[in-house]
Amino acid sequence: MSEQYNPNNSSDVPDTRSESYVWQPDYTQPSDDGVTLHGASPLHTAPLRHVSARTFLAPLTLMVLHHVVLNVASLVHLFVFLLKNPEIKAELLEKANDNVFLLEVMIEADVMTFASLFGMLVLIPLYLGYLFILKKKRTPLLLVEPLAPRQAIGAMTVILGAMGLTQLWMVLLSSLDEMTLLGRLFQGYLEKMALFDGRTSTQFLELLVTVLLVPIGEELLFRGIIQGELRRAFKPFVSVAATTILFAVFHLDIIQGSYVLIAGFALSIVYHFTENIFVPIAMHVLFNFIGSGWLSRLIGAGETAEAAIVLVLYVFVIIGAIGLVILRNDHKNKINASSDRMVI
């Protein structure tokens, strides 16, 4: 910004409600003592933290709304499917207490894909509208800072490393005795995933929803809105940790939530370091592309190729850790450089 600030004019008083707004004087503006002030970065000076009811209500309300929209879309699609298939409807009524059969019917109807499609078509514009309104009120939450190529590459190594850690965690879970609680939960999770592996969904729609729309919707909600709201009120450590935990709890499954915790931390911390919402979106896209099996399907990977992919992900645990350190150092250097520009 390069506007002249007149302290006697109330219309020129800068709005400090946003944590990312700090008045930046013109580089050639003389101060009262005749020396030149150099502007500080609007993002890297000490923010004015503000805790309000919205800090907590907005994230929780939107998380609940997200699930409500998806569940309503699921019920509508299942209802339409049963109307078109009365014999399945009759059998479902006979087996009303059979949860496994209900899951099989939902898989056959491809409820998850269509519910996510319709849900994201509603929720993504809703989240963008919420962010736009806050921006108009001069309390912007979304960060879209310029991105260097090394930051983009570093971010991709971090999410691949997170996938390697996820694989290691799944190996650990698979070694647990089935008599233990976690062991039973993990076996139940595998059985459920086996049912989904046998589904016959519309491939293009599944790819569109799983790899593109869901990452955009979830990142706008969690990194854009929730982490943004928490960032206005708390220190970065709190906003990153809280967003990570909420992201895991949001998935409503102990096993899935346990490995989502790893990916969620990677997404949140990298967003904090890069200050660009497109970075966690791209990371989430890559995670879902590989994690949902689309990479294996597109290249026709057999067991050997699958094992090779897993080994590469293990290697990226180390590479990703290095990438995270580089991103952290770049972030610190950016802050220091911004502070150095405020010279008298």
C-alpha positions in Angstrom: 0.0 0.0 0.0 1.3 3.5 -0.8 -1.5 5.8 0.4 -0.7 8.8 2.5 -2.0 8.4 6.0 -3.5 11.5 7.7 -4.0 10.8 11.5 -6.4 13.7 11.7 -8.8 12.2 9.1 -10.9 9.4 10.5 -11.6 8.0 7.1 -7.8 7.4 6.7 -7.6 5.4 9.9 -6.6 1.8 8.9 -8.8 -1.1 9.8 -6.9 -3.4 12.2 -9.6 -6.0 12.6 -7.7 -8.4 10.4 -4.6 -10.0 11.7 -3.0 -9.7 8.3 -3.5 -5.9 8.0 -0.8 -3.5 9.3 -0.4 0.0 7.9 2.4 0.1 5.4 3.7 3.7 4.9 4.9 4.9 1.5 8.5 4.1 0.8 9.1 7.8 0.1 7.0 9.3 2.9 9.1 11.6 5.2 8.4 11.3 9.0 8.2 14.3 11.3 12.0 14.2 12.0 12.8 14.2 8.2 13.9 10.6 7.9 12.4 8.1 5.5 10.3 5.2 6.8 10.4 1.9 4.8 7.2 -0.2 4.9 6.9 -3.5 6.7 5.2 -6.5 5.2 1.4 -6.5 6.0 1.6 -10.3 6.8 4.7 -10.4 8.9 4.4 -7.8 11.5 2.9 -8.7 14.9 -0.8 -9.5 14.4 -3.6 -8.1 16.5 -5.2 -11.3 17.9 -8.9 -11.2 18.5 -10.9 -14.0 20.1 -14.7 -13.8 19.6 -17.7 -16.1 19.5 -17.1 -16.5 15.8 -13.7 -18.0 16.5 -15.4 -21.1 17.8 -18.9 -21.0 16.3 -17.9 -20.6 12.7 -15.6 -23.7 12.5 -18.1 -25.9 14.5 -21.1 -24.7 12.6 -19.6 -25.2 9.2 -18.2 -28.7 10.2 -21.7 -29.8 11.2 -23.2 -28.2 8.1 -20.7 -30.0 5.9 -21.9 -33.4 7.3 -25.6 -32.4 7.2 -25.3 -31.5 3.5 -23.5 -34.7 2.7 -26.0 -36.8 4.6 -29.0 -35.2 3.1 -27.5 -35.7 -0.4 -26.8 -39.4 0.5 -30.4 -39.9 1.6 -31.9 -38.2 -1.4 -29.7 -40.3 -3.8 -30.4 -43.5 -2.0 -34.1 -42.8 -2.0 -34.1 -42.2 -5.8 -32.0 -45.4 -6.3 -34.5 -47.4 -4.3 -37.5 -46.0 -6.2 -35.8 -47.2 -9.4 -35.0 -50.6 -7.9 -38.1 -51.8 -6.0 -36.8 -55.3 -5.5 -33.7 -54.0 -3.7 -36.0 -51.7 -1.6 -38.2 -54.7 -0.6 -35.1 -56.7 0.4 -33.7 -53.8 2.3 -37.0 -53.5 4.3 -36.7 -57.2 5.1 -33.2 -56.7 6.4 -33.7 -53.4 8.1 -31.3 -54.3 10.9 -28.6 -55.6 8.6 -26.0 -52.9 8.5 -23.7 -54.8 6.2 -26.5 -55.2 3.6 -27.3 -51.5 3.9 -23.7 -50.7 3.2 -23.7 -53.0 0.2 -26.8 -51.3 -1.2 -25.2 -47.9 -0.7 -22.0 -49.0 -2.5 -24.1 -50.5 -5.3 -25.9 -47.1 -5.6 -22.6 -45.3 -5.5 -24.0 -43.1 -2.8 -20.7 -41.7 -1.6 -19.6 -40.5 -5.1 -22.9 -38.8 -5.9 -23.5 -37.4 -2.4 -20.0 -35.9 -2.5 -20.5 -34.5 -5.9 -23.8 -32.8 -5.0 -22.5 -31.8 -1.6 -19.3 -30.1 -3.0 -21.4 -28.3 -5.6 -23.3 -26.8 -2.7 -20.5 -26.4 -0.1 -17.7 -25.0 -2.3 -19.7 -21.9 -3.4 -20.9 -21.5 0.2 -17.4 -21.5 1.6 -16.2 -19.1 -1.1 -19.2 -16.8 -0.3 -18.3 -16.8 3.4 -14.7 -16.0 2.7 -15.7 -13.3 0.2 -18.1 -11.6 2.7 -15.3 -11.5 5.3 -12.9 -10.1 2.8 -15.4 -7.3 2.0 -15.6 -6.6 5.8 -11.8 -6.3 5.8 -11.3 -9.4 7.9 -9.9 -11.7 5.2 -9.1 -15.3 6.2 -7.7 -16.7 2.9 -4.0 -16.4 2.3 -2.7 -16.3 -1.3 0.9 -15.1 -1.0 3.3 -15.4 -4.0 4.8 -18.9 -4.2 8.3 -19.8 -5.2 8.9 -23.0 -7.2 11.0 -24.5 -4.3 8.1 -23.9 -2.0 5.8 -25.8 -4.3 8.3 -28.7 -4.6 8.9 -28.7 -0.9 5.2 -29.0 -0.2 4.8 -32.0 -2.5 7.7 -33.8 -0.8 6.0 -33.1 2.6 2.7 -34.7 1.6 4.5 -37.7 0.0 6.4 -38.1 3.2 3.1 -37.9 5.1 1.8 -40.7 2.9 4.9 -42.7 3.8 4.3 -42.2 7.5 0.7 -43.2 6.9 1.8 -46.5 5.3 4.1 -47.2 8.3 1.2 -46.5 10.7 -1.1 -48.9 8.7 1.7 -51.6 8.9 1.8 -51.1 12.7 -2.0 -51.4 13.0 -2.0 -54.6 10.9 0.5 -56.1 13.4 -1.9 -55.7 16.3 -3.7 -58.6 17.8 -7.3 -58.8 16.7 -8.3 -59.3 20.3 -7.3 -55.7 21.1 -9.6 -52.8 20.5 -7.5 -51.2 17.9 -6.9 -54.5 16.2 -10.6 -55.1 15.9 -11.3 -51.6 14.7 -8.6 -52.0 12.1 -10.0 -55.3 10.8 -13.4 -53.8 10.6 -12.0 -50.9 8.6 -10.2 -53.3 6.2 -13.4 -55.2 5.7 -15.3 -52.0 4.9 -12.6 -50.9 2.4 -12.7 -54.3 0.7 -16.4 -53.7 0.0 -15.7 -50.4 -1.5 -12.9 -51.9 -3.7 -15.5 -54.1 -5.3 -17.8 -51.3 -6.4 -18.6 -50.4 -10.0 -18.8 -46.6 -9.9 -18.8 -44.1 -12.7 -15.0 -43.7 -13.0 -14.9 -40.2 -14.3 -17.2 -38.9 -11.6 -15.3 -40.7 -8.9 -12.0 -39.2 -10.1 -13.5 -35.8 -10.3 -15.1 -36.0 -6.9 -12.3 -37.8 -4.9 -9.3 -36.2 -6.5 -10.5 -32.7 -7.2 -13.8 -31.5 -5.6 -13.4 -33.1 -2.1 -9.8 -31.6 -1.7 -11.0 -28.2 -2.8 -14.1 -28.3 -0.4 -12.2 -29.6 2.6 -9.3 -27.3 2.2 -11.5 -24.2 1.9 -13.2 -25.3 5.1 -10.3 -26.4 7.2 -7.2 -24.5 6.0 -9.1 -21.5 4.6 -11.9 -20.9 7.1 -11.1 -22.9 10.3 -7.4 -22.3 10.4 -8.0 -18.7 9.3 -10.4 -18.1 12.1 -8.0 -19.7 14.7 -5.1 -17.8 13.2 -6.8 -14.5 14.0 -7.2 -15.5 17.6 -4.3 -17.7 18.6 -0.6 -18.2 17.9 0.4 -20.4 14.9 1.1 -23.4 17.0 -2.4 -23.4 18.4 -4.1 -22.8 15.0 -2.1 -25.5 13.3 -2.6 -28.1 16.1 -6.3 -27.4 16.5 -7.0 -27.5 12.8 -5.1 -30.8 12.5 -7.2 -32.4 15.4 -10.5 -31.1 14.0 -9.7 -32.4 10.6 -9.1 -35.9 12.1 -12.2 -35.8 14.2 -14.2 -34.6 11.3 -13.8 -38.0 9.5 -15.8 -39.8 12.3 -13.7 -43.0 12.2 -11.0 -43.9 14.6 -8.8 -45.7 12.1 -9.2 -43.2 9.3 -8.9 -40.3 11.7 -5.6 -41.7 13.1 -3.9 -41.5 9.7 -5.7 -38.4 8.6 -4.0 -36.8 11.6 -0.7 -37.2 9.8 -1.9 -35.7 6.5 -3.8 -33.0 8.4 -0.7 -31.8 10.2 1.2 -31.7 6.9 -1.5 -29.7 5.2 -1.9 -27.2 8.1 1.8 -26.6 8.8 2.7 -26.2 5.1 -0.2 -23.7 4.7 1.2 -21.8 7.6 4.7 -21.7 6.1 3.6 -20.9 2.5 0.6 -18.7 3.2 -1.0 -19.8 0.0 -4.3 -21.8 0.0 -3.5 -23.4 -3.4 -0.6 -25.3 -1.8 -2.7 -27.5 0.6 -5.3 -27.9 -2.1 -2.6 -29.3 -4.5 -1.2 -31.5 -1.6 -4.6 -32.9 -0.8 -5.2 -33.6 -4.5 -1.9 -35.6 -4.7 -2.7 -37.4 -1.4 -6.2 -38.5 -2.7 -4.9 -39.4 -6.2 -2.4 -41.8 -4.7 -4.2 -42.8 -1.6 -7.5 -43.7 -3.2 -5.7 -46.0 -5.7 -6.1 -43.8 -8.8 -2.4 -43.8 -9.6 -2.3 -47.6 -9.4 -5.5 -47.9 -11.6 -4.3 -45.5 -14.3 -0.9 -47.2 -14.6 -2.3 -50.7 -14.3 -0.1 -51.4 -11.3 0.2 -55.0 -10.1 1.5 -56.2 -6.8 5.1 -55.5 -7.7 4.4 -51.9 -8.8 2.2 -51.4 -5.7 5.1 -52.5 -3.5 7.5 -50.1 -5.5 5.1 -47.2 -4.9 5.1 -47.9 -1.1 8.9 -48.1 -1.0 9.1 -44.7 -2.8 6.7 -43.3 -0.2 9.0 -44.6 2.6 11.9 -42.8 1.0 9.9 -39.6 0.9 9.5 -39.7 4.7 13.2 -38.5 4.9 12.9 -36.2 1.8 9.6 -34.7 3.1 11.3 -34.0 6.5 14.0 -32.1 4.7 11.4 -30.3 2.6 9.6 -29.2 5.7 12.7 -27.8 7.2 13.4 -25.8 4.0 9.8 -24.4 4.1 10.3 -23.4 7.7 13.6 -21.7 7.0 12.1 -19.9 4.0 9.2 -18.7 6.1 11.5 -17.4 8.9 13.7 -15.7 6.3 10.7 -14.0 4.8 9.6 -12.7 8.1 13.1 -11.5 8.9 13.4 -9.8 5.5 10.1 -8.0 6.1 11.2 -6.8 9.5 14.5 -5.5 8.1 12.6 -3.4 5.6 11.2 -1.3 8.4 14.4 0.8 8.8 14.7 4.4 10.0 
